């Protein structure tokens, strides 16, 4: 399987920089997600890896071989990779089997070997017995499986996926997430997956690169990104919670800081010098308490979800910042409460903005 190395990748369209000095290494056999809001450059980066776009600057290596450089550009068809698109891109006039076999026909593979490869690929994605159907006769999940089988049949060293689950309903997305995990585990192929859905990225990827405004904000496992965000953007985009302004007062031990939020003093994980900082708080870090230290909060609404209430609070001493907590019972609208903080992660303000 192929590793991928991106060094100094930049892309400019007319007056706008879409990507700026992207460095990323993807190990052979990894499942990596490129995660970020719309317009952050993640699809452009995937297309550059695929050879569908040329970067303005930088190098791309796949399997150690230079694909893009100062005087080098290897076209997409010579990169030994497969790509699965959001739109499936299946030919409606062809059968499912013919769609899957198309790339092998282009390679002039013999009919018998081609048929065997198509049969194996259909079995891997769970489409046994459906080869004679047309794409219009398949469900959305089956069409996505056919698009993936068309990619797998070529036995690529690298598979690129551009938001392939975006057109599926919630139930089918969960099914296909399980299928992608299984196929990755069984084939060991390197997967690079573009998504704007953090839950989807956490469910699928071994490692996630969070992108924002053409840059990579942070790369790490889902656990690291959730528990130890490096920037305010990652803290706010990845996982539910809130980012609050704080003042670091002291550093009592390696990896721990004491900080003040709205006049109350707490201890958090992380590393930051004394002075202004930001603190990332997840819902599990907060609870209703009677004693200080605590943050003053006012309940604004409660949504009954069956097993609990999702309650929205406003923090009046912090400019009206809002946070949502799951609680067994709901305070009355307008009720003043105290929120205790059990933990959190401090972010130096110098790392939190771009």
ChimeraX attribute file (.defattr): number of C-alpha atoms within 10 A of each C-alpha:
attribute: neighborCount
match mode: 1-to-1
recipient: residues
	/A:1	17
	/A:2	23
	/A:3	20
	/A:4	20
	/A:5	19
	/A:6	20
	/A:7	16
	/A:8	17
	/A:9	23
	/A:10	22
	/A:11	24
	/A:12	13
	/A:13	9
	/A:14	7
	/A:15	6
	/A:16	8
	/A:17	14
	/A:18	20
	/A:19	26
	/A:20	19
	/A:21	16
	/A:22	19
	/A:23	16
	/A:24	16
	/A:25	12
	/A:26	18
	/A:27	16
	/A:28	18
	/A:29	18
	/A:30	22
	/A:31	24
	/A:32	25
	/A:33	27
	/A:34	27
	/A:35	28
	/A:36	28
	/A:37	16
	/A:38	13
	/A:39	13
	/A:40	20
	/A:41	23
	/A:42	30
	/A:43	20
	/A:44	19
	/A:45	25
	/A:46	20
	/A:47	17
	/A:48	21
	/A:49	26
	/A:50	26
	/A:51	21
	/A:52	14
	/A:53	15
	/A:54	20
	/A:55	24
	/A:56	17
	/A:57	18
	/A:58	19
	/A:59	22
	/A:60	26
	/A:61	19
	/A:62	23
	/A:63	17
	/A:64	11
	/A:65	14
	/A:66	14
	/A:67	21
	/A:68	23
	/A:69	18
	/A:70	9
	/A:71	5
	/A:72	11
	/A:73	15
	/A:74	15
	/A:75	14
	/A:76	17
	/A:77	11
	/A:78	10
	/A:79	19
	/A:80	16
	/A:81	22
	/A:82	22
	/A:83	23
	/A:84	23
	/A:85	16
	/A:86	16
	/A:87	15
	/A:88	20
	/A:89	12
	/A:90	21
	/A:91	14
	/A:92	12
	/A:93	11
	/A:94	15
	/A:95	19
	/A:96	29
	/A:97	24
	/A:98	21
	/A:99	22
	/A:100	29
	/A:101	24
	/A:102	18
	/A:103	16
	/A:104	20
	/A:105	13
	/A:106	8
	/A:107	10
	/A:108	10
	/A:109	13
	/A:110	10
	/A:111	12
	/A:112	8
	/A:113	11
	/A:114	21
	/A:115	17
	/A:116	12
	/A:117	20
	/A:118	25
	/A:119	20
	/A:120	17
	/A:121	26
	/A:122	25
	/A:123	13
	/A:124	20
	/A:125	21
	/A:126	15
	/A:127	19
	/A:128	12
	/A:129	11
	/A:130	17
	/A:131	18
	/A:132	12
	/A:133	14
	/A:134	19
	/A:135	25
	/A:136	14
	/A:137	14
	/A:138	15
	/A:139	12
	/A:140	18
	/A:141	18
	/A:142	19
	/A:143	21
	/A:144	26
	/A:145	24
	/A:146	28
	/A:147	25
	/A:148	26
	/A:149	29
	/A:150	27
	/A:151	22
	/A:152	28
	/A:153	23
	/A:154	21
	/A:155	18
	/A:156	17
	/A:157	22
	/A:158	27
	/A:159	23
	/A:160	23
	/A:161	21
	/A:162	21
	/A:163	19
	/A:164	22
	/A:165	23
	/A:166	14
	/A:167	15
	/A:168	17
	/A:169	11
	/A:170	10
	/A:171	9
	/A:172	16
	/A:173	18
	/A:174	14
	/A:175	12
	/A:176	19
	/A:177	16
	/A:178	14
	/A:179	17
	/A:180	17
	/A:181	14
	/A:182	14
	/A:183	16
	/A:184	18
	/A:185	13
	/A:186	10
	/A:187	14
	/A:188	16
	/A:189	22
	/A:190	24
	/A:191	28
	/A:192	23
	/A:193	26
	/A:194	24
	/A:195	22
	/A:196	20
	/A:197	15
	/A:198	19
	/A:199	12
	/A:200	19
	/A:201	25
	/A:202	20
	/A:203	13
	/A:204	21
	/A:205	20
	/A:206	16
	/A:207	22
	/A:208	26
	/A:209	24
	/A:210	26
	/A:211	25
	/A:212	22
	/A:213	18
	/A:214	21
	/A:215	21
	/A:216	22
	/A:217	21
	/A:218	17
	/A:219	21
	/A:220	16
	/A:221	14
	/A:222	22
	/A:223	12
	/A:224	14
	/A:225	22
	/A:226	22
	/A:227	18
	/A:228	19
	/A:229	26
	/A:230	22
	/A:231	24
	/A:232	23
	/A:233	20
	/A:234	22
	/A:235	26
	/A:236	17
	/A:237	20
	/A:238	22
	/A:239	17
	/A:240	16
	/A:241	21
	/A:242	18
	/A:243	22
	/A:244	17
	/A:245	18
	/A:246	24
	/A:247	21
	/A:248	26
	/A:249	18
	/A:250	16
	/A:251	18
	/A:252	10
	/A:253	10
	/A:254	9
	/A:255	13
	/A:256	17
	/A:257	22
	/A:258	20
	/A:259	25
	/A:260	18
	/A:261	19
	/A:262	16
	/A:263	13
	/A:264	14
	/A:265	18
	/A:266	20
	/A:267	21
	/A:268	21
	/A:269	20
	/A:270	20
	/A:271	17
	/A:272	22
	/A:273	14
	/A:274	15
	/A:275	13
	/A:276	17
	/A:277	21
	/A:278	25
	/A:279	28
	/A:280	28
	/A:281	24
	/A:282	23
	/A:283	16
	/A:284	14
	/A:285	15
	/A:286	21
	/A:287	15
	/A:288	15
	/A:289	14
	/A:290	10
	/A:291	9
	/A:292	13
	/A:293	17
	/A:294	22
	/A:295	22
	/A:296	19
	/A:297	24
	/A:298	21
	/A:299	21
	/A:300	17
	/A:301	17
	/A:302	21
	/A:303	12
	/A:304	14
	/A:305	9
	/A:306	7
	/A:307	9
	/A:308	15
	/A:309	19
	/A:310	18
	/A:311	22
	/A:312	20
	/A:313	26
	/A:314	20
	/A:315	19
	/A:316	14
	/A:317	13
	/A:318	15
	/A:319	8
	/A:320	12
	/A:321	14
	/A:322	18
	/A:323	20
	/A:324	21
	/A:325	21
	/A:326	19
	/A:327	16
	/A:328	12
	/A:329	12
	/A:330	19
	/A:331	18
	/A:332	13
	/A:333	14
	/A:334	13
	/A:335	12
	/A:336	16
	/A:337	17
	/A:338	19
	/A:339	22
	/A:340	20
	/A:341	23
	/A:342	13
	/A:343	17
	/A:344	22
	/A:345	25
	/A:346	33
	/A:347	28
	/A:348	23
	/A:349	17
	/A:350	12
	/A:351	14
	/A:352	17
	/A:353	10
	/A:354	10
